[in-house]
Amino acid sequence: MTYDAFVAELARAGLTIREFASLLGMRPNSITNNRKRGEVPDHLAVIAALLSELRLSGIPAAPVFARLGLTKKKPRGAATIGRFAGDKQGTLELRS
């Protein structure tokens, strides 16, 4: 799905990108970064389409998300020096 079609689908679902990201436990930037590619991942497109259909059918989606108890994703990015993905790096013992 193109990014523009995705945003239109969210509008039909009555959601902003920020609200959609919050429902999924994501950061809004993780979603808006797809604008550069022009497409969104299939799983996000499917979720947006289903949320749109739920709204058009008059079915509230909030209870479903509340029941799932989703947790927020951990932020990724630059780690501190001496750490890789938050884990302390050990010293490698290489034999020559």
C-alpha positions in Angstrom: 0.0 0.0 0.0 1.3 3.4 -0.8 2.0 5.8 2.0 -0.7 8.2 0.8 -3.3 5.4 0.6 -2.3 4.3 4.1 -2.8 7.9 5.5 -6.2 8.0 3.7 -7.1 4.6 5.3 -6.2 5.9 8.7 -8.4 9.0 8.1 -11.3 6.6 7.3 -10.6 4.8 10.5 -10.7 8.2 12.3 -7.1 8.0 13.5 -4.1 10.1 13.2 -0.6 8.6 12.7 0.1 9.4 16.3 -3.0 7.6 17.5 -2.3 4.6 15.3 1.2 4.4 16.6 0.0 4.6 20.1 -2.5 1.8 19.6 0.4 -0.5 18.3 2.9 0.6 20.9 5.1 2.2 18.3 6.6 5.6 17.9 5.0 7.9 15.3 8.4 8.4 13.6 8.6 4.7 12.9 5.5 5.0 10.8 6.2 8.4 9.2 9.7 7.2 8.1 7.8 5.1 5.5 6.9 8.3 3.6 10.4 8.3 2.1 10.0 4.9 0.6 6.5 5.7 -0.6 5.0 2.5 0.8 4.2 1.0 4.2 4.9 -2.5 5.4 2.0 -4.9 4.6 1.3 -5.6 8.3 0.6 -1.9 9.0 -1.5 -1.6 5.8 -3.6 -4.6 6.9 -4.1 -3.2 10.4 -5.1 0.2 9.0 -7.6 -1.4 6.6 -9.1 -3.5 9.3 -9.5 -0.6 11.7 -11.2 1.4 8.9 -13.6 -1.5 8.3 -14.3 -1.8 12.0 -15.2 1.9 12.2 -17.4 1.8 9.1 -19.2 -1.2 10.7 -19.7 0.7 13.9 -17.5 -1.7 15.9 -15.2 0.0 18.4 -11.5 -1.1 18.2 -10.3 0.2 21.5 -11.6 -2.8 23.6 -9.7 -5.2 21.3 -6.5 -3.4 21.8 -7.1 -3.1 25.6 -7.6 -6.8 25.7 -4.3 -7.5 23.9 -2.3 -5.6 26.5 0.4 -4.6 23.9 3.7 -3.2 25.3 5.6 -0.3 23.8 8.5 -1.1 21.6 12.0 -0.4 22.9 13.6 2.5 21.0 16.5 1.5 18.7 19.4 3.7 17.7 22.9 4.5 18.6 24.2 2.6 21.6 26.6 4.0 24.2 30.3 3.3 23.6 31.2 -0.2 24.7 27.7 -1.6 24.3 25.9 -3.2 21.4 22.1 -3.0 21.5 22.3 -2.3 25.2 24.4 -5.3 26.1 27.9 -4.9 27.4 30.4 -6.3 24.9 32.9 -8.8 26.1 36.5 -9.0 25.1 37.2 -11.4 22.3 40.2 -13.7 22.7 41.5 -14.4 19.2 44.3 -16.9 18.6 46.8 -16.1 15.9 
